[in-house]
Amino acid sequence: MREAGRNAVGGTLYVALEPCNHYGRTPPCTDAILAAGLSRVVVAMSDPNPGVKGGGTDRLREGGVLVELGLLEEAAFELNRAYVKHVTKRLPWFALKTAMTMDGKIASSTGQSQWITCQKSRQSVHRLRQEAACILSGRGTISSDDPSFTVRLPGRKEKFRTVVIADSLGRSPLKAKVFQVRKRKAATLLAVTSKAPREKLRAMQDQGVEILHCGEGPSIDPLLLASALGERGINHVFVEAGGVLNASVLKAGLVDEVHVFIGPLVLGGKDAPTPIEGEGWGRIAEAPRMYLRKMRRMGSDVWLQYRRLEAEA
């Protein structure tokens, strides 16, 4: 609108979310719209924030602007899904990704996992990382693979993402790539319990790592972790972890969607790890159920995207 200047007068504005009518990080969007002289605003969806909902459209109508609401509402929800969960529940949207073989293994019995899926699938994972506000992983993944969790897309500069490592006892190696905060120029948070040794935590902090205390027991409390991330304004978490952490966030009811990349090979082995470890669910009726939202072929692989039914509400 600033670029349009007087050319905006009498124009139509299309927005994916109701313009705000309050002071936050920026002044009210409604003030800018009225000052620009727009005559019509098409809003895809109302802002679900209890402190905002309806206020923006009411203010525009009071100012003489024609407001139309509901165009492509479902598509707008998809764009805003992380924001919606954050403002209504104060929790981030959790997307869990796993890459596995046809027989459900994420690594061989000797720990080898590179590469189960093809290059095209791995490229899609980088796009999923780009959508998220942070990446959540665990000590096992850091110790075995030492990933950097960057976003690498063709024709674009490599980007470092905020990373959260769940490590109840603080046993992750200090030299791991994700803990080289100054080199990464992106935040790294270490989620621990009260059992983690203070000396190790001080060493992490000396490297620029932020410590999150998430429980008193031997394991991270995933709900405390999710709440802490939500309080920091993180609204979209992408989980790239092993079976234990995956099971933990699923058990806590935090996972909104799951991305499963299946490579065309069989590893076998009763000791080979699977996407979901832990104790599991003793009764089928208690197990989390999702619906298949999308299915795509990715080179030699298949990409399945599942969504929790409640996540659509």
C-alpha positions as CSV (number, residue, x, y, z in Angstrom):
1,M,0.0,0.0,0.0
2,R,2.9,2.4,0.7
3,E,4.3,1.7,-2.7
4,A,0.9,2.3,-4.3
5,G,0.4,5.6,-2.6
6,R,-2.6,7.4,-4.0
7,N,-3.2,4.6,-6.5
8,A,-4.5,2.5,-3.6
9,V,-7.5,4.9,-3.1
10,G,-10.7,3.0,-3.9
11,G,-8.8,-0.3,-4.4
12,T,-9.5,-3.8,-3.1
13,L,-7.2,-5.6,-0.7
14,Y,-7.2,-9.5,-0.4
15,V,-5.8,-10.9,2.9
16,A,-5.5,-14.5,4.2
17,L,-6.2,-13.4,7.8
18,E,-8.4,-10.7,9.3
19,P,-6.5,-7.4,9.7
20,C,-5.7,-6.6,13.3
21,N,-7.1,-3.7,15.2
22,H,-4.7,-3.6,18.1
23,Y,-1.2,-2.5,19.0
24,G,1.3,-5.4,19.1
25,R,4.6,-5.7,17.4
26,T,3.2,-3.3,14.8
27,P,0.4,-0.7,14.8
28,P,-3.1,-1.8,13.8
29,C,-3.4,-2.9,10.2
30,T,-6.9,-1.5,10.1
31,D,-5.4,2.0,10.6
32,A,-3.1,1.6,7.6
33,I,-5.9,0.3,5.5
34,L,-8.2,3.2,6.3
35,A,-5.4,5.7,5.8
36,A,-4.7,4.2,2.4
37,G,-8.2,4.9,1.2
38,L,-9.1,1.3,0.2
39,S,-12.8,0.8,-0.4
40,R,-13.0,-3.0,-0.2
41,V,-11.2,-5.8,1.8
42,V,-11.7,-9.5,1.1
43,V,-10.8,-11.5,4.2
44,A,-10.2,-15.3,3.8
45,M,-10.7,-16.1,7.5
46,S,-11.4,-14.4,10.8
47,D,-8.6,-14.1,13.3
48,P,-9.2,-16.8,16.0
49,N,-7.3,-14.8,18.6
50,P,-9.9,-14.1,21.3
51,G,-8.5,-10.6,21.7
52,V,-8.8,-9.9,17.9
53,K,-11.6,-11.9,16.4
54,G,-14.1,-9.7,14.6
55,G,-12.5,-6.5,15.8
56,G,-10.6,-5.9,12.6
57,T,-13.6,-6.4,10.3
58,D,-15.8,-4.3,12.6
59,R,-13.4,-1.4,12.6
60,L,-13.1,-1.5,8.8
61,R,-16.9,-1.5,8.3
62,E,-17.2,1.4,10.8
63,G,-14.7,3.2,8.6
64,G,-16.9,2.7,5.5
65,V,-15.0,-0.1,4.0
66,L,-16.9,-3.0,2.3
67,V,-15.6,-6.2,4.0
68,E,-16.3,-9.7,2.5
69,L,-15.4,-12.7,4.7
70,G,-14.8,-16.4,3.9
71,L,-13.3,-16.6,0.4
72,L,-11.0,-19.7,0.3
73,E,-11.3,-20.1,4.0
74,E,-10.0,-23.7,4.1
75,A,-6.9,-22.8,2.1
76,A,-6.4,-19.8,4.5
77,F,-6.6,-22.1,7.5
78,E,-3.9,-24.3,5.9
79,L,-1.6,-21.3,5.6
80,N,-2.4,-20.1,9.1
81,R,-2.7,-23.5,10.9
82,A,0.4,-22.9,13.1
83,Y,-0.8,-19.5,14.1
84,V,-4.3,-20.7,14.8
85,K,-3.1,-23.4,17.3
86,H,-0.7,-21.0,18.9
87,V,-3.2,-18.2,19.6
88,T,-6.0,-20.6,20.7
89,K,-4.0,-23.1,22.8
90,R,-0.7,-21.3,23.4
91,L,1.1,-24.4,21.9
92,P,3.0,-24.8,18.7
93,W,1.8,-26.8,15.7
94,F,3.8,-30.1,15.8
95,A,4.7,-31.8,12.5
96,L,6.5,-35.1,12.8
97,K,8.6,-36.5,10.0
98,T,10.1,-40.0,9.6
99,A,11.9,-41.8,6.7
100,M,11.5,-45.6,6.8
101,T,11.9,-48.7,4.8
102,M,9.0,-50.8,3.4
103,D,9.1,-52.9,6.5
104,G,9.0,-49.9,8.9
105,K,12.7,-49.5,9.8
106,I,14.4,-46.1,10.2
107,A,17.9,-47.6,10.4
108,S,19.6,-51.0,10.2
109,S,20.4,-53.1,13.2
110,T,23.9,-51.7,13.1
111,G,22.6,-48.1,13.1
112,Q,23.0,-47.1,9.4
113,S,20.3,-44.8,8.1
114,Q,21.9,-42.9,5.2
115,W,20.1,-43.1,2.9
116,I,16.8,-44.9,3.1
117,T,15.0,-42.3,0.9
118,C,16.0,-40.7,-2.4
119,Q,17.3,-37.2,-3.1
120,K,13.8,-36.0,-4.1
121,S,12.4,-37.0,-0.8
122,R,15.2,-35.4,1.1
123,Q,14.7,-32.1,-0.8
124,S,11.0,-32.1,0.3
125,V,12.2,-32.5,3.9
126,H,14.2,-29.3,3.5
127,R,11.0,-27.5,2.3
128,L,9.2,-28.8,5.4
129,R,12.1,-27.5,7.6
130,Q,11.7,-24.1,5.9
131,E,8.1,-23.9,6.9
132,A,8.8,-24.5,10.6
133,A,9.9,-22.1,13.3
134,C,12.2,-24.7,14.8
135,I,13.4,-28.3,14.5
136,L,13.1,-30.7,17.5
137,S,15.4,-33.6,17.8
138,G,16.9,-35.9,20.5
139,R,20.2,-36.9,21.9
140,G,20.3,-40.2,20.0
141,T,20.0,-38.5,16.6
142,I,22.7,-35.9,17.5
143,S,25.1,-38.5,18.8
144,S,24.7,-40.9,15.9
145,D,24.2,-38.6,12.9
146,D,25.6,-35.2,14.0
147,P,23.1,-33.3,11.7
148,S,23.3,-29.6,11.1
149,F,19.6,-29.3,10.4
150,T,20.1,-26.6,7.8
151,V,17.7,-25.7,5.0
152,R,19.3,-26.4,1.6
153,L,17.3,-25.6,-1.4
154,P,18.4,-25.3,-5.1
155,G,19.4,-21.7,-6.0
156,R,19.1,-20.5,-2.4
157,K,21.6,-19.7,0.3
158,E,21.9,-22.3,3.0
159,K,19.9,-21.3,6.1
160,F,20.4,-22.4,9.7
161,R,17.3,-23.1,11.7
162,T,16.5,-22.7,15.4
163,V,17.1,-26.2,16.9
164,V,15.7,-27.7,20.1
165,I,17.4,-30.8,21.4
166,A,15.6,-33.0,24.0
167,D,18.3,-34.5,26.2
168,S,17.0,-35.2,29.7
169,L,20.5,-35.8,31.3
170,G,22.5,-33.5,29.1
171,R,24.7,-36.2,27.6
172,S,24.9,-34.8,24.0
173,P,28.4,-34.2,22.8
174,L,29.6,-30.6,23.1
175,K,31.3,-30.7,19.7
176,A,28.1,-31.6,17.8
177,K,27.3,-29.2,15.0
178,V,24.0,-27.9,16.5
179,F,25.8,-26.7,19.6
180,Q,28.2,-24.5,17.6
181,V,25.8,-21.6,18.0
182,R,28.2,-18.8,17.1
183,K,29.1,-20.5,13.8
184,R,25.5,-21.4,13.0
185,K,24.2,-17.9,13.9
186,A,20.9,-19.5,14.9
187,A,19.6,-20.4,18.3
188,T,20.0,-23.8,19.9
189,L,18.0,-24.8,22.9
190,L,18.8,-27.8,25.1
191,A,15.8,-29.3,26.9
192,V,16.8,-31.1,30.1
193,T,15.4,-32.3,33.4
194,S,16.7,-31.5,36.9
195,K,18.8,-34.6,36.7
196,A,21.2,-33.0,34.2
197,P,24.7,-32.2,35.6
198,R,25.2,-28.4,36.2
199,E,28.8,-28.5,34.9
200,K,27.7,-29.8,31.5
201,L,24.9,-27.2,31.3
202,R,27.3,-24.4,32.1
203,A,29.6,-25.7,29.4
204,M,26.7,-25.6,27.0
205,Q,25.7,-22.1,28.0
206,D,29.3,-21.0,27.5
207,Q,28.8,-22.0,23.9
208,G,25.7,-19.9,23.6
209,V,23.2,-22.7,24.1
210,E,20.0,-21.8,25.9
211,I,18.8,-24.3,28.6
212,L,15.1,-25.2,29.0
213,H,14.2,-27.1,32.2
214,C,11.4,-29.5,31.4
215,G,10.6,-31.7,34.4
216,E,12.1,-33.4,37.4
217,G,12.0,-37.0,36.3
218,P,14.4,-39.0,34.2
219,S,12.7,-38.0,31.0
220,I,11.6,-34.7,29.4
221,D,8.0,-33.7,30.0
222,P,6.9,-33.0,26.4
223,L,4.0,-30.8,27.5
224,L,6.3,-28.6,29.6
225,L,8.6,-28.4,26.5
226,A,5.8,-27.5,24.2
227,S,4.5,-24.8,26.6
228,A,8.0,-23.3,27.0
229,L,8.3,-23.1,23.2
230,G,4.9,-21.6,22.9
231,E,5.7,-18.9,25.4
232,R,8.8,-18.0,23.3
233,G,6.5,-17.4,20.3
234,I,7.5,-20.5,18.5
235,N,4.3,-21.6,16.7
236,H,5.5,-24.4,14.4
237,V,7.8,-27.3,15.5
238,F,9.2,-29.8,13.0
239,V,10.2,-33.1,14.7
240,E,13.1,-35.0,13.2
241,A,14.0,-37.5,15.8
242,G,14.2,-41.2,16.7
243,G,11.5,-43.5,17.9
244,V,11.7,-42.7,21.6
245,L,11.2,-38.9,21.2
246,N,8.6,-39.5,18.5
247,A,6.7,-41.8,20.9
248,S,6.9,-39.2,23.7
249,V,5.3,-36.3,21.7
250,L,2.7,-38.6,20.2
251,K,1.8,-40.0,23.7
252,A,1.4,-36.4,24.9
253,G,-1.1,-35.7,22.2
254,L,1.0,-32.9,20.7
255,V,1.4,-34.1,17.1
256,D,-0.9,-32.5,14.6
257,E,0.5,-34.0,11.4
258,V,2.9,-36.8,10.4
259,H,5.0,-37.0,7.2
260,V,6.1,-40.5,6.3
261,F,8.7,-41.0,3.5
262,I,8.9,-44.7,2.5
263,G,12.0,-45.9,0.6
264,P,11.7,-49.1,-1.6
265,L,13.9,-51.4,0.5
266,V,13.7,-53.9,3.2
267,L,16.1,-54.0,6.2
268,G,14.6,-56.5,8.6
269,G,16.1,-57.3,11.9
270,K,14.2,-57.5,15.2
271,D,16.7,-55.0,16.7
272,A,16.5,-52.5,13.9
273,P,14.8,-49.3,15.2
274,T,11.3,-48.2,14.1
275,P,9.7,-44.8,13.9
276,I,7.8,-45.2,17.2
277,E,9.5,-46.9,20.1
278,G,8.8,-46.9,23.8
279,E,6.0,-49.0,25.4
280,G,3.5,-48.2,22.7
281,W,-0.3,-48.4,23.2
282,G,-1.6,-51.6,24.8
283,R,-5.1,-51.2,23.4
284,I,-5.9,-50.4,19.7
285,A,-8.8,-48.2,20.8
286,E,-6.3,-45.9,22.7
287,A,-3.8,-45.5,19.8
288,P,-3.8,-42.1,18.0
289,R,-5.7,-42.2,14.7
290,M,-5.1,-39.9,11.8
291,Y,-6.5,-39.5,8.3
292,L,-4.5,-39.7,5.1
293,R,-4.5,-36.1,3.8
294,K,-2.0,-36.5,0.9
295,M,-0.1,-39.2,-0.9
296,R,2.6,-38.4,-3.5
297,R,5.2,-40.3,-5.4
298,M,8.7,-38.9,-4.8
299,G,11.1,-40.5,-7.3
300,S,11.5,-44.0,-6.1
301,D,9.7,-43.2,-2.8
302,V,6.2,-42.6,-1.5
303,W,5.4,-39.5,0.7
304,L,2.3,-39.9,3.0
305,Q,1.0,-37.0,4.9
306,Y,-1.4,-37.7,7.8
307,R,-3.4,-35.2,9.8
308,R,-5.0,-35.5,13.2
309,L,-8.7,-35.0,12.9
310,E,-8.9,-32.5,15.8
311,A,-6.2,-30.4,14.0
312,E,-8.8,-29.4,11.4
313,A,-11.2,-27.9,14.0
